[in-house]
Amino acid sequence: MSFFRQVWAVTVMNLAALPSRAGASLVTVIGVATVIAVMLSLLGIGEGVLHAGLRNDQPDRAIVLSSGASELMGSFSKADVAQIAEAPGVAHTPDGRAMVQPNASVIVELQAKAGATNNAVFTGSGEIGRLMNSGSFRIIQGRTYQSGLHELIAGVAAQRMYKNLDVGDTVVLRGTPWKVVGIFEDQGGIDENAVVSDADTVLAAFNRTSYQSVLVKLTSPGAFRQFKDAVMSNPQLQVKVERVGDYYRSQIQQLTSLLSFVGYFVGGVMAVGVVFGALNTMYSAVDARKREIATLRALGFGGTAVVISVIVESLVLAVPGALLGGALAWLLFNNHDIALGGISFAMDVTPGLVVLGLIWALVIGLIGGLTPAIRAARVPVAQALRAT
């Protein structure tokens, strides 16, 4: 009999015996499912943060920051903004205005509905900023703010998390009352966690004279290099220029790396326990079939065929566990809103994560089946035939 036919015959025999070991097999399946569900849920948090930050990324947008500072700590005068607006590559509105939006950013405290007080970003923007985001930004309740008045609009995520952010409410920020006149959404992007008003009004309210960052829309993604070189070579500007997507990706990377570490660490620790469970299951299966395996060996079946068949059995138990775990993670946590570090976003259990979970399950099955398989192949035929 050919090698492949030997493998097929022994594998079919092993799989046919699974119903007789339903209890032990189910323990392995549930164990694998638990590992995969927990790991994918934790990794889904990191995916959710990343996708929220980059959901509305546009390759033709750039952000100008003060050298060595974040978008919350920069310093740009109106003269600086005017020079940036004159750089080559900047897009213009139909009426000739440069699509350059200086932003004011202030850290304020908001009272969470859960009871705690969290820091949040109070952003000052303007009409040009709304034009840049016209494809995703939408007022869903009330209206937008008016410049010169202490009015603001709140993102839907901020409204869900914090008190006094419904239309008509008044919220006190650093001792100054602001009226909430509208609620906006931004296709699930991270900006939905912000409260926004007119940039110059924000500066005046908090006794500031400079903006913290400048957002720029370019004529095309290819104009980025020309714009960056012109702005950074200007001796009157001490700045750095990045694509908006690259900047937010770098800001989010530290958090997503931590979440990935936690997901893999917890999944790895749990996987060790499941591997020992799989080893126990497969050792019991091999011991129960010593005489069957020995009989096959006596009939001329090779040890390699026995090894492969036992490993296949272990993998067969791992695959439904992976699919069950992936399905549980997706059904229970995909698009589930979660608050982390003062921001709210939807967890994202992506198809890529489900594939990763399947790979982990196969590795667990391989490790759990390899040692029992080798043991089965090494049992002397005469000894196995005398086993009771």
C-alpha positions as CSV (number, residue, x, y, z in Angstrom):
1,M,0.0,0.0,0.0
2,S,1.3,3.4,-0.9
3,F,2.4,5.9,1.8
4,F,-0.5,8.3,1.1
5,R,-3.1,5.5,1.2
6,Q,-1.6,4.4,4.5
7,V,-1.9,8.0,5.9
8,W,-5.5,8.2,4.6
9,A,-6.5,4.8,6.1
10,V,-5.1,5.5,9.6
11,T,-6.5,9.0,9.6
12,V,-10.0,7.9,8.7
13,M,-9.8,5.3,11.5
14,N,-8.7,7.9,14.0
15,L,-11.4,10.4,13.1
16,A,-14.1,7.7,13.1
17,A,-13.2,7.0,16.7
18,L,-13.7,10.7,17.8
19,P,-17.4,10.2,18.9
20,S,-16.3,7.6,21.4
21,R,-14.0,10.3,23.0
22,A,-16.5,13.1,22.7
23,G,-16.0,14.4,26.2
24,A,-12.2,14.7,26.0
25,S,-12.4,16.1,22.5
26,L,-15.0,18.7,23.5
27,V,-12.7,19.9,26.3
28,T,-10.0,20.5,23.7
29,V,-12.3,22.3,21.3
30,I,-13.7,24.6,24.1
31,G,-10.2,25.3,25.3
32,V,-9.0,26.4,21.9
33,A,-12.1,28.5,21.4
34,T,-11.6,30.3,24.7
35,V,-8.0,31.1,23.8
36,I,-8.9,32.5,20.4
37,A,-11.9,34.4,21.6
38,V,-10.0,36.2,24.4
39,M,-7.0,36.9,22.2
40,L,-9.0,38.2,19.3
41,S,-11.1,40.4,21.6
42,L,-8.0,42.0,23.0
43,L,-6.4,42.5,19.6
44,G,-9.7,43.9,18.4
45,I,-9.3,46.8,20.8
46,G,-6.0,47.8,19.1
47,E,-7.5,47.4,15.7
48,G,-10.4,49.6,16.7
49,V,-8.1,52.4,17.9
50,L,-6.0,52.2,14.7
51,H,-9.0,52.2,12.4
52,A,-10.8,55.0,14.3
53,G,-7.6,57.2,14.0
54,L,-7.2,56.5,10.3
55,R,-10.8,56.0,9.1
56,N,-11.1,59.4,7.4
57,D,-7.5,59.7,6.3
58,Q,-7.0,61.6,3.1
59,P,-3.6,61.4,1.4
60,D,-3.9,65.0,0.1
61,R,-3.9,66.4,3.7
62,A,-0.8,67.5,5.6
63,I,-0.3,68.7,9.2
64,V,2.3,71.4,10.1
65,L,3.6,71.1,13.6
66,S,6.1,73.2,15.6
67,S,9.5,71.5,15.6
68,G,9.7,69.0,18.5
69,A,6.0,69.5,19.5
70,S,2.8,67.6,19.2
71,E,-0.4,69.1,17.7
72,L,-1.5,70.1,21.3
73,M,1.7,72.0,22.2
74,G,2.7,73.9,19.1
75,S,2.9,77.7,18.6
76,F,1.8,79.4,15.3
77,S,1.1,83.1,14.9
78,K,-1.3,84.4,12.2
79,A,1.8,85.5,10.3
80,D,3.1,81.9,10.3
81,V,-0.2,80.7,9.0
82,A,-0.1,83.2,6.2
83,Q,3.4,82.1,5.1
84,I,2.3,78.4,5.1
85,A,-0.7,79.4,3.0
86,E,1.6,80.9,0.3
87,A,3.7,77.7,-0.1
88,P,3.4,75.8,-3.4
89,G,1.1,72.8,-3.5
90,V,-1.6,74.3,-1.3
91,A,-5.2,73.8,-2.6
92,H,-7.6,76.7,-2.9
93,T,-11.4,77.0,-2.7
94,P,-13.3,78.1,-5.8
95,D,-13.3,81.7,-4.4
96,G,-9.5,81.7,-4.1
97,R,-9.0,81.0,-0.3
98,A,-6.1,78.8,0.6
99,M,-7.2,75.6,2.2
100,V,-5.2,76.1,5.4
101,Q,-6.8,75.7,8.8
102,P,-5.0,76.8,11.9
103,N,-6.2,74.8,14.9
104,A,-6.4,75.7,18.6
105,S,-6.2,72.9,21.1
106,V,-7.0,73.1,24.8
107,I,-7.1,70.3,27.3
108,V,-10.3,70.5,29.4
109,E,-12.0,68.4,32.0
110,L,-15.4,66.8,31.3
111,Q,-17.6,64.9,33.7
112,A,-18.1,61.3,32.4
113,K,-21.6,59.8,32.7
114,A,-20.0,57.0,34.6
115,G,-18.9,59.5,37.3
116,A,-15.2,60.1,36.7
117,T,-13.6,63.2,35.3
118,N,-11.5,62.8,32.2
119,N,-9.3,65.1,30.2
120,A,-10.6,65.8,26.7
121,V,-9.4,68.0,23.8
122,F,-11.3,71.2,23.1
123,T,-10.5,71.9,19.5
124,G,-10.8,75.3,17.7
125,S,-11.3,75.0,14.0
126,G,-13.2,76.9,11.3
127,E,-14.9,76.9,8.0
128,I,-11.9,75.8,6.0
129,G,-11.5,72.8,8.4
130,R,-15.2,71.8,7.8
131,L,-14.6,72.1,4.0
132,M,-11.6,69.7,4.2
133,N,-13.8,67.2,6.0
134,S,-16.9,67.7,4.0
135,G,-16.9,64.1,2.7
136,S,-17.2,62.7,6.2
137,F,-18.2,65.4,8.6
138,R,-22.0,65.8,9.2
139,I,-24.1,67.7,11.8
140,I,-26.8,65.3,12.9
141,Q,-28.5,67.5,15.6
142,G,-28.7,71.2,15.9
143,R,-26.4,73.5,13.9
144,T,-22.8,74.5,13.8
145,Y,-21.2,77.1,16.1
146,Q,-21.0,80.8,15.3
147,S,-17.6,82.6,15.5
148,G,-17.3,85.1,18.3
149,L,-19.8,83.3,20.5
150,H,-19.2,80.7,23.2
151,E,-20.8,78.0,21.3
152,L,-19.5,74.5,20.5
153,I,-20.5,71.3,18.8
154,A,-19.8,67.8,20.3
155,G,-18.9,64.6,18.6
156,V,-21.3,61.7,19.0
157,A,-18.7,59.7,21.0
158,A,-18.1,62.6,23.3
159,Q,-21.9,63.0,23.8
160,R,-22.2,59.3,24.7
161,M,-19.4,59.5,27.3
162,Y,-19.8,62.9,29.0
163,K,-22.5,64.8,30.8
164,N,-23.9,68.2,29.6
165,L,-23.2,67.7,25.9
166,D,-26.7,67.4,24.6
167,V,-28.0,70.2,22.3
168,G,-29.1,73.1,24.5
169,D,-26.9,72.2,27.4
170,T,-24.3,74.5,28.9
171,V,-20.9,73.0,29.8
172,V,-18.3,74.9,31.9
173,L,-14.8,74.5,30.6
174,R,-12.1,76.0,32.8
175,G,-14.6,78.3,34.4
176,T,-16.1,79.5,31.1
177,P,-19.6,78.5,30.1
178,W,-20.1,77.2,26.6
179,K,-23.5,76.4,25.0
180,V,-23.8,73.1,23.0
181,V,-25.5,74.0,19.7
182,G,-24.9,70.8,17.7
183,I,-23.8,67.2,17.5
184,F,-21.7,65.9,14.7
185,E,-20.5,62.5,13.4
186,D,-17.4,61.8,11.4
187,Q,-18.0,58.2,10.0
188,G,-16.7,56.7,13.3
189,G,-13.4,58.6,13.2
190,I,-11.4,59.5,16.3
191,D,-12.6,63.2,16.0
192,E,-16.0,62.1,17.2
193,N,-14.5,62.2,20.7
194,A,-13.8,66.0,20.5
195,V,-15.7,69.1,21.3
196,V,-15.2,71.8,18.7
197,S,-15.6,75.6,18.4
198,D,-14.2,78.5,16.4
199,A,-10.4,78.7,16.6
200,D,-10.1,82.4,17.3
201,T,-13.0,82.3,19.9
202,V,-11.2,79.4,21.7
203,L,-7.9,81.4,21.8
204,A,-9.6,84.5,23.2
205,A,-11.6,82.5,25.8
206,F,-8.4,81.0,27.2
207,N,-6.2,84.0,26.9
208,R,-4.0,82.5,24.2
209,T,-2.4,84.2,21.2
210,S,-1.1,81.3,19.1
211,Y,-2.5,78.3,17.3
212,Q,-1.2,74.8,18.1
213,S,-1.1,73.2,14.6
214,V,-2.0,73.9,11.0
215,L,-4.0,71.6,8.8
216,V,-3.4,71.9,5.0
217,K,-5.2,70.4,2.0
218,L,-2.9,69.9,-1.0
219,T,-3.6,70.1,-4.7
220,S,-2.8,66.4,-4.9
221,P,-1.1,63.7,-2.8
222,G,2.0,64.1,-5.1
223,A,2.3,67.8,-4.0
224,F,3.3,66.8,-0.5
225,R,7.1,66.7,-1.1
226,Q,7.0,70.1,-2.8
227,F,4.9,71.7,0.0
228,K,7.1,70.1,2.7
229,D,10.4,71.2,1.2
230,A,9.1,74.8,0.8
231,V,7.8,75.1,4.3
232,M,10.7,73.4,6.1
233,S,13.2,75.4,4.1
234,N,11.6,78.7,5.2
235,P,14.0,80.2,7.8
236,Q,11.1,82.0,9.5
237,L,9.4,78.8,10.3
238,Q,10.7,76.2,12.7
239,V,8.4,73.4,11.8
240,K,8.0,69.8,10.8
241,V,5.5,68.6,8.1
242,E,3.8,65.2,8.0
243,R,1.0,63.6,6.1
244,V,-2.0,63.5,8.5
245,G,-2.3,59.7,8.3
246,D,1.4,59.2,9.1
247,Y,1.2,61.5,12.0
248,Y,-1.8,59.8,13.6
249,R,-0.4,56.4,12.9
250,S,2.8,57.3,14.8
251,Q,0.7,58.7,17.7
252,I,-1.4,55.6,17.9
253,Q,1.4,53.1,17.5
254,Q,2.5,53.1,21.1
255,L,-1.0,52.3,22.4
256,T,-1.6,49.6,19.7
257,S,1.7,48.0,20.4
258,L,0.8,47.8,24.1
259,L,-2.6,46.3,23.4
260,S,-1.0,43.8,21.0
261,F,1.5,42.7,23.6
262,V,-1.3,42.2,26.2
263,G,-3.3,40.3,23.6
264,Y,-0.5,38.0,22.6
265,F,0.8,37.6,26.2
266,V,-2.6,36.6,27.6
267,G,-3.4,34.4,24.6
268,G,0.0,32.8,24.9
269,V,-0.4,32.0,28.6
270,M,-3.8,30.5,28.0
271,A,-2.5,28.6,25.0
272,V,0.0,26.8,27.2
273,G,-2.8,25.5,29.3
274,V,-4.7,24.4,26.3
275,V,-1.6,22.7,24.8
276,F,-1.3,20.6,28.0
277,G,-5.0,19.7,27.7
278,A,-4.5,18.7,24.1
279,L,-1.5,16.6,25.0
280,N,-3.5,14.8,27.7
281,T,-6.4,14.2,25.2
282,M,-4.1,12.9,22.5
283,Y,-2.0,10.7,24.9
284,S,-5.3,9.1,26.1
285,A,-6.4,8.5,22.6
286,V,-3.1,6.9,21.7
287,D,-3.1,4.7,24.8
288,A,-6.7,3.6,24.0
289,R,-5.7,2.5,20.5
290,K,-2.3,0.9,21.2
291,R,-3.5,-2.5,19.9
292,E,-5.1,-0.9,16.8
293,I,-1.9,1.0,16.0
294,A,0.2,-2.1,16.6
295,T,-2.0,-4.2,14.4
296,L,-1.6,-1.7,11.6
297,R,2.2,-1.6,12.1
298,A,2.3,-5.4,11.9
299,L,0.3,-5.2,8.7
300,G,3.1,-3.0,7.2
301,F,1.9,0.5,8.0
302,G,4.8,2.8,8.5
303,G,5.5,4.9,11.7
304,T,5.4,8.1,9.7
305,A,1.8,7.4,8.6
306,V,0.8,6.9,12.2
307,V,2.5,10.2,13.3
308,I,0.7,12.2,10.5
309,S,-2.7,10.6,11.3
310,V,-2.4,11.6,15.0
311,I,-1.3,15.1,14.2
312,V,-4.2,15.5,11.8
313,E,-6.6,14.3,14.5
314,S,-5.2,17.0,16.8
315,L,-5.6,19.7,14.1
316,V,-9.1,18.6,13.4
317,L,-10.0,19.3,17.0
318,A,-8.2,22.7,16.9
319,V,-10.0,24.0,13.7
320,P,-13.6,24.0,15.1
321,G,-12.2,25.6,18.3
322,A,-10.7,28.4,16.2
323,L,-13.8,29.0,14.2
324,L,-16.0,29.0,17.4
325,G,-13.6,31.4,19.1
326,G,-13.5,33.7,16.2
327,A,-17.3,33.7,15.8
328,L,-17.7,34.5,19.5
329,A,-15.2,37.3,19.4
330,W,-16.9,38.8,16.3
331,L,-20.5,38.4,17.5
332,L,-19.8,39.7,21.0
333,F,-17.2,42.4,20.4
334,N,-17.1,43.5,16.8
335,N,-18.4,47.1,16.6
336,H,-18.8,47.1,20.4
337,D,-18.1,50.6,21.8
338,I,-15.3,50.8,24.4
339,A,-13.9,53.7,26.3
340,L,-10.1,53.8,26.8
341,G,-7.9,56.6,27.9
342,G,-10.7,59.2,27.6
343,I,-11.7,58.2,24.0
344,S,-14.5,56.1,22.8
345,F,-14.2,53.8,19.7
346,A,-15.6,50.6,18.2
347,M,-13.7,47.4,18.6
348,D,-12.8,45.8,15.3
349,V,-12.5,42.1,15.0
350,T,-11.3,42.0,11.4
351,P,-11.2,39.0,9.0
352,G,-7.4,39.2,9.3
353,L,-7.6,38.7,13.1
354,V,-9.8,35.6,12.5
355,V,-7.2,34.2,10.2
356,L,-4.6,34.9,12.8
357,G,-6.7,33.0,15.3
358,L,-6.9,30.0,13.0
359,I,-3.1,30.0,12.6
360,W,-2.7,30.1,16.4
361,A,-5.2,27.2,16.8
362,L,-3.3,25.1,14.2
363,V,0.0,25.7,16.1
364,I,-1.7,24.7,19.3
365,G,-3.0,21.6,17.6
366,L,0.3,20.8,16.1
367,I,2.2,21.1,19.4
368,G,-0.5,19.2,21.2
369,G,-0.5,16.3,18.8
370,L,3.2,16.0,17.9
371,T,4.6,14.3,21.1
372,P,1.7,11.8,21.4
373,A,2.1,11.0,17.6
374,I,5.8,10.3,18.0
375,R,5.0,8.1,21.1
376,A,2.4,6.2,19.1
377,A,4.9,5.5,16.3
378,R,7.7,4.4,18.7
379,V,5.7,1.8,20.7
380,P,7.2,-1.7,19.9
381,V,4.7,-3.7,18.0
382,A,5.0,-6.8,20.2
383,Q,4.5,-4.7,23.4
384,A,1.4,-2.9,22.0
385,L,-0.2,-6.2,20.9
386,R,0.0,-7.5,24.5
387,A,-1.6,-4.3,25.8
388,T,-5.0,-4.8,27.4
